[in-house]
Amino acid sequence: MLDFSKERIVLTGGAGFLGRWVQKELLGRGAKRENLLVPLIDDYDLTKEADVERMYRCLNPTVVIHLAAEVGGIGANRQNPGRFFFANMAMGLHLIEHARLNNLKKFVQVGTICAYPKFTPVPFREENLWNGYPEETNAPYGIAKKALLVMLQAYRAQYGLQGIYLLPVNLYGPGDNFDLHTSHVIPALIRKFCRAAEDDLPEVTVWGTGAASREFLYVEDAARGVVAAAQAYEGEEPVNLGAGFEITIADLAEKIKEQTGFRGKIIWDPTKPDGQPRRCLDTSRAKDYFGFVAQVGFDRGLKDTIQWWKSREKPAGGLT
């Protein structure tokens, strides 16, 4: 088990949504602030090998937790399939190779639920990860991330690199990305419904049919899971991180409509894709391997997220 107080920890993506919570959790588990290192894109472009090599040389980590990703919702994935494949593949490829060259003590790769096959039986079990092709709209992103699992397992077998791989389900919570062009479903719906309630609009249009289901993990819980795995898990098998429930997008929209105070009508746009039909994880490995169980209930987490968004100072011109 790692003693974080003795490690120099590089946290890629550490200034992002999940990264800020992981920083807090690491500090709470003994990491020293001066040894918790967050490489920013202005200093290190992790898609470029020369920058990754320089990052390892300058920051001299003993542990890397790789959260950084280029990612978005269905729309962003449809618009950027090549970029999402390249950026996520390149970052992981260079970081893992130079972890080997620098004799890193541990490498933690945070993957994606998008790596699972489109029609994975529910609940998703890790042994089904290879039983089919991912949902088409996010396959380039999901496959790039899944390739890094193979790389870590190969590097463990040939070079002895201690690398672990985690599969978090869809995250949400305070500090999420609320940009309507790149956000995931919860922040997008919160922003739409808050604006509609404020402007007293008669209706809100939502992508898809509402029939697809999703599981959501509160970001603070996700951070606990990542840090618990970094500290205690040493195996080569991928491990799901989730809350163990699913909700249809239609029911999710109704919950957010109610909590934001929107009184109008929801219009579904079936010309837009639903994405993967269902998502719900089997979370037994995480509990068995490193004791992780989600703690924050969905209603409470959703309320906190909506309150955080409402408390933000409005940008010029209001919510757009």
N, C-alpha and C positions, 0 to 999 in steps of 0.2 A: 504494500500500500504506500502510495506517495505521501511524503511529508511536504506539503506545499511551502512551508516556511523555509525549506532548503533548496527550492527550485527557482530557476529563472524561466518564467512562463511567457511565451509569446502567444498572444491572443489575436489572430487575424479576424478582422471584422469586429474588433472589440469596441469600436465607437458606434456600432450599429444597434439595431433594435434588441436582438438577443444578447449581443456582446456586452452591453451596459449591465444587464442583469447577471451575466456570467462573471463579470468583474466583481460585482458586489458579493456574489456567492463565494468566489475564490478568496476574497479578503476575509469573509466571515469564517472561512475554513483554514485560516492561518497564513495565506500567501502574503508576502511583504509587498507593500505598494511600490517600492523602488525596484522590485524584481518582477513586476507585472507589466509587460511591455506590449504596447499596441501599435503596430506599424500602420501608418496612415498612407493612403494612396498618393498623396502629394510627395511623400518621401520614397515609397516603394510601390511600384506597379507589379503586383504579384503574378501577372500574366507573362512577365518578362523574366527569363532565367537569370539574367545579369543582376536584376534588382533583388531576386530571391537570394542569390548567392551573397550579395552585399548585406542583405538583411540578417542572414545567419551570422556573417562575419562581424557585423557591428553590434548586434543585440545579444549574440552568444547564448541562445536559449538552451535549456536542458529538456524542456517540454514545449510542444506546440499544440495548441487547440485551434483547429482550422474551422472557423465559422464563416469566413468571407465567401460571398457568392454574388453572382449577378442573377437576379431572379425577379419574378413578378407574377401577376395573375394570368388568366387565360389569354387576355388580349395582348399582354406584353410578350408572352411566349409565342404567340402566333406571328407577331411582328419581328421578333429577334431570334429565331431558332438557331441560326448560325453563330451569332454572337454569344448566345447563352451556352451553346455547346463548347465553343472555343474557350471562352473566359473561364468557365468552371473546370474544364479539363486541364487547361494550361496551368491554372493556379495550383491545383492538386498535384499534377505531374511534377512540377518544379519543386514544390514544397516537400513532397515525399522523397524525391531523389536526393535533395540536399539534407534532409533529415538523416538519410543513410550516410551520406558523406561526412556529416558532422557528428556521427555516433550519438544521435539524440536518444535520450532516455525513454521518451514516450511521445507518440504522435496520435492525436485524437482527430478523426475526420467526422464532421457532421454532414451526413448525407441528406436524402430527401425522400419523402413518401412517394414522390413522382417516379421513383425508380421501380415501383411495383407494377406488375402487369395490369393492363386495363381491366380485366375481368378476374382479378384475384378473389378467391373465396373469402367471405367475411366471417370472422375477423381475420385480418391479414396476419399470417404467420411468416416468420423470417425464412423458413424453408421453402416458401412459395415465391421467393424473390425472382427466380429465373424461369418460372413456368409461363412465359408469354411475353408479349411486347407491351411496353407502357402505352398509356393513353396518348393518342397521336399529337394533341396540341402541345403537350409538354415533354414528349419523348426525347428530344435532343438534350434538354436540361437533365432529365432523369437518367438517361444513359451515360452522359458524361460523369455524373456523380457516382453511378453504380460501377463504372469502370475503375474508380479509385478504390473501391472495396477489393476488386481483383488485384490491383497493384499492391495494396497493403498486405494481402494474404501472400502474394508472390514474394514480396520483400521480406516478410517474416520467415518464409520457408528458405529463401536463399541467403539472406543477409542477417537474419535475426532481429530485424527492426520491430520494436514493440509498437504496433499500430492497432488501434481499435476503431470501429465504425458504428456510428449511431444513426438511426432512422427516425427523426422526429416527425410527428404528424403536423398538420397546419397549426401555426402559432398565432396568437392574438394577445392583445393587452395594451396597457398604456405605453406610449412611445412608438406604436406601430407606424408603418408607412401608410399615410392617408391620401397619397397622390392617386387620383382616379385613373390615371393612365397606367400605373404600375402596381397598384395595391392589390392585396388579396381580398376575399369576399367580405370578411367582417368589417374592416375599416372602410371599404368602398360603400357598403350598405349604411353604416353609421353616418358617413358623410352625406350621402344622398338623402337619407331620411331626416337628418338634422336640418339640412338646408330646406327641404320640403316643408317641414314643420314650421320653421322660422318664416318662410315666405307664404305659408298657408296655401301650398299648391294642392290641386285636387288629386294628383296621382304621381306615382314614381314608377318608372320602367326599370325592370331588373332582367339581366341576361338569363336565357335558358328557360326551362320549364318549371324549375323548382323541385323536380323529382329526385335529382341527385342528392346523395347524402355525404356528409363530411363529419370528421371528428376534429375537435379543436383542443389544443393544449395551451393553457395560460403560460405566458412567457416566463414568469417567475418559477413555475413548476419545471419548465423546460431547462432553465438554468440549473436548477437543483439536480436534474437528471444528468446533464452534461458533466457537471463538476463531480458528481458521485461516481460516474463512470471513469472519468479521468483519474480519479484517486484510487479506485479499487478494482476496476475491471481490467483483465489482462488477456482475455481470449480473442480468438480470430473471428468468431461468429458475429455477424451483424446483429444489432439489438434495437428493437423498436422503443421509442419513447412516446407515450401517449396517455390519454386519460381514460380510455376504455369505454367510450360511448359514441353514438352517432346521432346526427340530427339532419333531417332533410333541409335543403336550402329554403324550401317554402316555409317550414316551421321556423327556421332561423330568421327569415325576413319578418315574419309575424312578431317574433320576440323583439327584434330591433325596432320595428315599427311602434310597438307598445311602449318600450322603454325610452324612445326618443320623443314620444308625444305626437307623432305624425298621425293625423286622423283621416287621411285620404285613402285612395285605392292603390293596390299594387297591380301593375300590368306586367305580365311575363312576356318576354320576347323570344319565342321558340326558334327564331332564325339564328340566334346566337347559341354557341355550344354550351352544353352542360359540363363538359369535362368528364373525368372518370365517373362511372355510375355510382359507386359507393366507396367510402373510405372509413374503415374502423379497424383498429389494431388489436392484436393479441399482445398484451403488455407483460406477460408472465416472465419472460426472460429477464427484463429489467429488474423485476422484483426479486427473482431468484439469484441473479448474478451480482447485483450491487444494491439491493434493497430499495429501489426507487418505486414509489407510488405517488401519483398526482394528488395534491392536497386541495387545490382551489376548485370549488364547484363552478359550473358553467354560468349559472345565473349571476353569481357574485362577480365572476371575472368579466362578464359582459357589462354589468353595471359599472364596474371600475373603469372599463375601457371607454364607455360612453361619457362618463363624467370627466375623464381626462380630456377627451376631445372637446367637450363643451367648455371646459375651463381654459382652453388655449385662447390666446389673443387672436382675434380674427385677422386674416391678412387683408390688405387694402382691397376694398371692393366687396368684402364679405366672403362667404364660402362659395368657391367656384369649382 
